[in-house]
């Protein structure tokens, strides 16, 4: 038997599980498309195209996930969306 066959390696694999939360933006009858788009770009760092797509999804589907991540990162962003008059929550 060769040395290679005698040596056995133990490999330990740990799976890191992180829970990603989501900011969900809801449709309303108050805010304009421009305001929603500008706010998503400023608060969530969306590109203009991304912000426009989210605003259309919100308009036609009633809601849209606009950001995912850890609760620590999403809380201030959700607060800013709410302060801008948008309807949003973290789920």
C-alpha distance (Angstrom), angle and dihedral (degrees) to the residues before:
residue distance angle dihedral
X1 . . .
X2 3.80 . .
X3 3.75 125.3 .
X4 3.79 89.3 -109.9
X5 3.77 91.1 60.6
X6 3.80 92.8 47.6
X7 3.77 94.9 51.8
X8 3.74 114.9 78.5
X9 3.72 124.2 -174.2
X10 3.71 123.3 -147.5
X11 3.72 113.9 -148.1
X12 3.73 118.2 -164.3
X13 3.75 116.2 -161.1
X14 3.75 119.6 -166.9
X15 3.73 119.4 -166.6
X16 3.74 113.6 -146.7
X17 3.75 111.4 -147.3
X18 3.76 116.9 -161.9
X19 3.75 123.3 178.5
X20 3.76 113.4 -132.4
X21 3.75 114.8 -154.7
X22 3.79 124.2 -157.7
X23 3.76 135.6 -137.8
X24 3.79 107.0 -138.9
X25 3.80 117.1 -160.9
X26 3.81 117.0 -153.7
X27 3.78 131.0 -152.3
X28 3.79 120.3 -107.3
X29 3.79 137.3 174.4
X30 3.80 94.4 -124.7
X31 3.81 111.9 62.5
X32 3.79 124.8 71.9
X33 3.79 123.2 -130.3
X34 3.81 89.3 -113.1
X35 3.81 92.6 54.3
X36 3.81 92.7 48.0
X37 3.81 92.5 47.0
X38 3.81 93.9 47.2
X39 3.81 91.5 46.9
X40 3.82 93.6 49.6
X41 3.79 90.2 49.6
X42 3.81 92.7 49.1
X43 3.81 100.2 39.6
X44 3.82 104.4 29.3
X45 3.81 96.8 29.9
X46 3.79 92.2 -123.1
X47 3.78 121.3 166.4
X48 3.82 113.9 -115.9
X49 3.81 90.1 -103.7
X50 3.79 93.3 48.4
X51 3.81 92.3 48.5
X52 3.80 91.7 48.6
X53 3.80 92.2 49.6
X54 3.81 91.4 49.8
X55 3.80 91.4 49.3
X56 3.80 90.6 52.3
X57 3.81 92.4 47.6
X58 3.81 89.7 50.4
X59 3.81 90.8 48.6
X60 3.80 95.8 49.7
X61 3.83 101.8 31.3
X62 3.78 100.1 32.1
X63 3.79 94.7 -121.3
X64 3.78 144.2 30.2
X65 3.79 136.9 -171.4
X66 3.80 103.8 -116.9
X67 3.81 101.2 175.6
X68 3.80 138.8 13.8
X69 3.77 129.1 -164.2
X70 3.77 145.3 91.9
X71 3.78 120.5 -26.4
X72 3.82 90.4 -116.4
X73 3.80 91.9 59.8
X74 3.81 96.8 39.4
X75 3.82 99.5 49.0
X76 3.82 96.5 70.8
X77 3.79 91.5 42.8
X78 3.80 92.8 50.7
X79 3.80 90.0 47.7
X80 3.81 89.9 53.4
X81 3.81 91.3 49.8
X82 3.80 90.0 51.2
X83 3.81 91.8 46.8
X84 3.82 88.1 52.9
X85 3.80 88.5 58.0
X86 3.80 97.9 -103.9
X87 3.79 123.5 134.3
X88 3.79 110.3 -120.7
X89 3.78 142.5 141.5
X90 3.78 139.5 -176.1
X91 3.78 115.9 -116.5
